[in-house]
Amino acid sequence: MTRKVHPPKSLTPDDRLGHIPYAFRHTSAPLGWHGLRVEHDTRQPASDVVHPPLECLWLVLTGETFAEDTDHRCDDARHNGDGLPHAVNLLPPGVESRWRWRSTIESTHYQLSPTLVAKVAEEAFDLDPARVHFPVRYYDQSSPEVIDTLAALRRELLTGGPGGRLCAESLANVLVVQLIRQMSNRQGSNGVIRGSGGRLGRHALRAVEAYIHAHLDQNIALADLADVAHLSEFHFARLFKRTTGLPPHQFVIHQRIERAKRLIAEGRLSLAQIASEVGFSDQSQLNRHFKRLVGVTPKRFA
């Protein structure tokens, strides 16, 4: 009698942590980012890991300290030899892989949910998600745009998420567009973004601005603003920037600073209280953005 062999179960981002022999010093898990998980460490020890399949699209961006004497294998793709700094490793969902390296390394790991990838494929390119496939890539440096967006997400993580969910989720949408255009084997699209013209209507823009002002002290999500405008997240972010000249997360930061200026002028609250009142995580985040946009620190402004 032939014994049926079941393929290994694909792991969620949380499940994955129990199957790897190292930990990450930085993770986006507590930041509430929807559709992606980002994890980073500067000193991952030498390892030999058979990594179970993931349910997500998985990318690894190498840092300054990269792997030497590696042996990476997945399906028919293999890399044997030294790695490269500032390069992308990409593995599609549902595949097992082996990772061996013999030196301490720095890397950032990104997991993009299948739901996010499917939404962007449909909304941006009018593609059937089932026809978008990502081949295995090791130490790929062919797309500076992808590397720049991954690096921006890494900076957002390492600085404590100062742009909030809005920034991270907007960057995640941009990243998936870039991946579909430049690193997928897609069928049925020429890579042109659907409906690339247009601006937000006046009524929609006013409704979004009113929502932002009413929830300025909260961790606003991209999906919240898109719902107000009755648009998909991808199309909302693109039209909002075309209409206002700013991406949504930068617009929100500008509004927070404008409210902070009014509260400082009133003189009733401490700077720490004002930071909380306008939606910054702490006073140092208020100071950083205030100095960048106003030119002086909140103390000097007062």
Salt bridges, closest charged atoms under 4 A:
ASP14 OD1 - ARG37 NH2 2.62
GLU39 OE1 - ARG16 NH1 2.81
GLU39 OE2 - ARG37 NH1 3.51
ASP48 OD2 - ARG98 NH2 2.72
GLU64 OE2 - HIS86 NE2 3.15
ASP69 OD2 - ARG102 NH1 3.26
ASP71 OD2 - ARG73 NH2 2.80
ASP71 OD1 - ARG78 NE 3.07
GLU106 OE2 - HIS40 NE2 3.77
ASP126 OD1 - ARG194 NH1 3.19
ASP140 OD2 - ARG137 NH1 2.76
GLU169 OE2 - ARG165 NE 3.16
GLU233 OE2 - LYS119 NZ 3.10
GLU258 OE2 - LYS261 NZ 3.36
GLU266 OE1 - ARG268 NH2 3.02
